Amino acid sequence: MALKVAVQMDPLESIDIRGDSTFALMLEAQARGHSLFVYQPEALAYQPGNIRARGRCVLVRDVPGDHFTAKDPEVMDLSRFDVILMRQDPPFDMAYITATHILEQLHPRPLVVNDPREVRNAPEKLFVLEFADLTPPTLITRDLGALMDFRAKHGDIILKPLYGNGGAGVFRLTSNDANFLALVELFQQTFREPFIAQKYLPDVQAGDKRIILIDGEVAGAINRVPQPGETRSNMHVGGRPEPTELTDREREICARIGPELKRRGLLFVGIDVIGGWLTEINVTSPTGIREVKRFGGPDIAALFWDAVEARLKS
């Protein structure tokens, strides 16, 4: 069945298609005969009973530097689409949250992926704590005393923004790091919300595994290895992707969280696992599907659209 698909995303001109999961989803949609309309979140316009967006109908092609052709901008009634992909990158701020409120007025017809209410209710570094026995020791706070106690108990720790992304603002603090107080002060001045501290996991040097789940089922995985001397494994900051297989522990983690993801309508999710510990559940705009396919793994974009089409038929 040919579907009308709207994609709420960052500017199409600026993406690196070689590793962009949203672009992979668009290529597969077009290959199935679905039409594509792209717009940015700030183009949304909401009045009671009417949600519109100014954007462009596009054709995409897998050619770096020449990856799309767009028609002239036009305003479209989003209720006339079959599927809306909410795929803009974080930060998960009030602008992001507002977009979920607006799209929630449309869902489930058209089908918004992921379910905007559940995206709003599952901040990636908070949602993971609902599975506390699967996660490393974690603290969310702004309180210096609580952070000092946590560091005294666990030694080396990671300090990072609660709503950050792409490895930005992630710091490792050793047990005797003299920058601890200064860094906490900087975080307190920079962020109004609490921030997150986690016990440092030395296994990160062997890689931070990204596992993709489609409708609660494992679809594929890659390992992301940090550069020498680096703690962060995110590909945005130079992490090296490599092929991988799932361990029994990682399959256990997926089996535990999969039913809850499915129940919440979180159809496309990427989780991060380090040394057998679940560290994040990414529900906003997970990445990694192009790397999985490049290393000979499943075509996750095809699995995604299979799941979307099945959901619409049901």
C-alpha positions in Angstrom: 0.0 0.0 0.0 1.3 3.5 -0.9 1.4 5.7 2.1 1.7 9.5 2.6 4.6 10.0 5.0 5.5 13.2 6.7 9.0 13.5 8.4 9.6 16.0 11.2 13.3 16.3 11.2 16.4 18.5 11.2 17.2 20.3 7.9 17.6 17.7 5.2 20.4 19.8 3.6 22.6 19.4 6.7 22.5 15.6 7.4 25.3 13.2 6.7 23.5 10.5 4.8 26.3 8.0 5.2 25.2 7.4 8.8 21.8 9.0 9.1 19.0 6.6 10.2 16.2 9.0 9.2 17.5 9.1 5.7 17.7 5.3 5.6 14.0 5.2 6.6 13.2 7.7 3.9 15.0 5.7 1.2 13.1 2.5 2.1 9.8 4.4 2.3 10.3 5.8 -1.2 11.4 2.3 -2.5 8.0 1.0 -1.4 6.1 3.7 -3.3 5.4 5.9 -0.3 5.5 9.7 -0.8 7.6 11.9 1.4 7.0 15.4 2.9 9.6 16.9 5.2 9.3 19.8 7.6 11.1 21.1 10.7 9.5 21.2 14.1 9.3 25.0 14.2 7.1 24.9 11.0 4.3 23.3 13.0 1.1 25.5 13.3 -1.6 24.3 15.7 -5.2 25.5 16.0 -7.9 23.5 17.6 -8.9 20.8 15.1 -6.2 21.8 12.7 -2.5 21.0 12.6 -0.4 22.1 9.7 3.2 22.4 8.7 5.1 24.3 6.1 7.5 21.9 4.3 8.5 20.3 1.0 7.6 17.2 -0.9 10.9 15.4 -1.7 12.6 12.7 -3.6 15.7 11.2 -2.0 18.7 9.3 -3.4 21.7 7.7 -1.8 24.2 10.1 -3.3 26.3 12.2 -0.9 26.2 15.9 -1.7 23.2 15.4 -4.0 20.8 13.4 -1.9 17.4 14.9 -2.5 15.2 17.0 -4.9 12.5 19.2 -3.3 9.4 20.8 -4.7 8.5 24.4 -3.6 7.5 24.9 0.0 3.8 24.4 0.8 1.6 24.2 3.8 0.1 20.8 4.4 -2.7 19.5 6.8 -0.9 16.8 8.7 -4.1 14.9 9.4 -4.1 13.9 5.7 -1.0 11.8 6.1 -0.9 8.1 7.0 2.4 8.2 9.0 4.4 11.0 10.7 7.9 10.2 11.7 9.1 12.4 14.6 12.8 12.3 14.0 14.4 15.6 15.0 17.4 15.2 17.2 17.5 16.3 20.8 18.1 18.3 23.0 15.0 17.1 24.8 13.9 20.6 25.8 10.6 22.5 26.0 10.6 22.9 22.3 10.8 19.1 21.9 8.2 18.5 24.5 5.8 21.1 22.9 6.1 19.3 19.6 5.1 16.0 21.3 2.0 17.8 22.7 1.0 19.0 19.2 1.5 15.7 17.5 -0.3 13.9 20.2 -3.5 15.6 18.9 -3.1 13.6 15.7 -2.0 10.2 16.9 -3.0 7.4 16.3 -4.5 8.4 13.0 -2.2 9.4 11.4 0.2 7.1 13.1 3.0 9.1 14.8 6.3 7.1 15.3 7.3 7.0 18.1 4.1 7.7 20.0 4.6 11.3 21.1 3.0 10.9 24.5 5.4 8.0 25.3 8.4 9.9 23.9 7.5 12.7 26.3 7.1 10.3 29.2 10.3 8.4 28.6 13.3 10.7 28.8 16.2 8.6 27.8 18.3 8.8 30.9 15.3 8.6 33.3 13.3 5.8 31.6 16.2 3.5 31.9 16.0 3.6 35.7 12.7 1.8 35.6 14.9 -1.2 35.0 17.3 -0.4 37.9 18.6 -4.0 38.3 19.9 -3.8 34.7 21.6 -0.5 35.1 24.9 0.6 36.7 24.8 2.6 39.9 23.2 6.0 39.0 22.3 9.2 40.7 20.2 12.1 39.4 20.6 15.3 41.4 21.9 18.9 41.6 23.0 18.5 45.2 26.7 18.7 45.8 26.6 16.7 49.0 24.8 13.8 47.2 27.3 13.9 44.4 30.2 13.8 46.8 28.8 10.8 48.6 28.2 9.0 45.3 31.7 9.7 44.2 33.2 8.6 47.6 31.3 5.3 47.3 32.0 4.5 43.6 35.3 6.2 42.9 35.5 7.0 39.2 32.2 8.4 37.9 30.7 9.8 34.7 28.9 13.2 35.0 26.6 14.2 32.1 23.6 16.4 31.3 20.3 14.7 32.0 18.9 15.8 28.6 22.1 15.8 26.5 22.8 13.8 23.4 25.6 12.7 21.1 28.2 12.6 23.8 28.1 16.3 24.5 29.0 17.4 28.0 30.0 13.9 29.2 32.9 13.9 31.6 34.8 11.2 33.4 36.0 12.1 36.9 38.5 9.9 38.6 38.4 9.4 42.4 41.1 12.0 42.9 40.2 14.4 40.1 40.7 18.0 41.4 38.2 19.3 38.8 35.2 17.7 40.5 34.0 20.7 42.4 34.6 23.1 39.5 32.7 20.8 37.1 29.8 20.4 39.4 29.6 24.2 39.8 29.7 24.6 36.0 26.9 22.1 35.6 24.8 23.9 38.3 25.3 27.2 36.5 24.6 25.8 33.0 21.6 23.5 33.6 18.4 24.3 35.5 17.4 20.6 35.8 19.3 17.9 37.7 22.2 16.1 36.1 23.2 12.5 36.1 26.1 10.7 37.7 27.0 7.1 36.9 29.6 4.7 38.1 32.3 4.6 35.4 32.4 1.3 33.6 35.9 0.4 32.4 34.3 -2.0 29.8 33.5 1.0 27.7 37.0 0.8 26.3 35.9 -2.4 24.6 32.9 -0.7 23.2 29.4 0.7 23.9 26.9 -1.6 22.1 23.9 0.0 20.3 21.1 -2.5 20.0 18.1 -1.6 17.8 14.6 -2.9 18.7 11.7 -2.7 16.3 8.3 -3.0 18.1 10.0 -4.5 21.1 12.0 -7.1 19.2 15.8 -7.1 18.6 16.5 -6.0 15.0 20.3 -5.6 15.0 23.3 -4.2 16.8 26.7 -2.5 16.4 29.6 -2.0 18.8 30.9 1.6 19.1 34.6 1.7 20.3 35.9 5.0 21.7 39.1 6.5 20.3 42.3 6.0 22.4 42.2 8.3 25.5 38.5 9.0 25.0 35.6 7.9 27.3 32.8 8.7 24.9 32.0 6.1 22.2 29.3 8.1 20.3 30.0 8.2 16.6 29.3 12.0 16.6 32.6 12.3 18.6 34.7 9.8 16.7 33.5 6.4 18.0 34.4 3.6 15.6 31.6 1.3 14.7 32.3 -2.4 14.3 30.2 -5.6 13.8 29.1 -7.5 16.9 26.9 -10.3 18.2 24.6 -10.2 21.3 25.6 -11.9 24.5 23.2 -13.9 26.6 23.1 -10.9 29.1 22.2 -8.5 26.3 19.5 -10.8 25.1 18.2 -10.9 28.6 18.1 -7.1 28.8 16.2 -6.9 25.5 13.7 -9.6 26.6 13.0 -7.6 29.8 12.4 -4.2 28.2 10.9 -5.3 24.9 7.4 -5.9 26.1 7.3 -2.5 27.8 8.5 -0.7 24.7 5.8 -2.4 22.6 3.1 -1.6 25.2 4.1 2.1 25.1 4.1 2.3 21.3 7.8 2.9 21.1 8.3 1.2 17.8 11.9 2.3 17.0 14.2 2.3 19.9 18.0 2.1 20.4 19.5 1.0 23.7 23.1 1.3 24.9 24.8 -1.5 26.8 28.3 -1.4 28.3 29.8 -4.5 29.8 26.3 -6.0 30.3 24.8 -2.9 31.9 21.9 -1.0 30.3 22.9 2.7 30.3 20.3 4.5 28.0 17.0 3.8 26.2 16.9 6.1 23.2 13.4 6.8 22.0 13.7 10.2 20.2 15.8 9.7 17.1 17.9 6.5 17.5 20.7 6.0 15.1 22.9 3.0 13.9 20.8 1.3 11.3 23.0 2.2 8.3 26.1 0.9 10.2 24.3 -2.4 11.0 23.5 -3.0 7.3 27.0 -1.9 6.2 28.5 -4.7 8.3 26.2 -7.3 6.8 23.4 -7.2 9.4 19.7 -6.9 8.8 18.1 -4.1 6.8 16.4 -2.5 9.8 14.8 0.2 7.6 12.8 -2.6 5.9 11.9 -4.2 9.2 10.7 -0.8 10.5 8.4 -0.2 7.5 7.1 -3.8 7.8 6.2 -3.0 11.4 4.6 0.3 10.5 2.5 -1.2 7.7 1.4 -4.1 9.9 0.4 -1.6 12.6 -1.7 0.4 10.1 -3.4 -2.7 8.7 -4.4 -3.8 12.2 
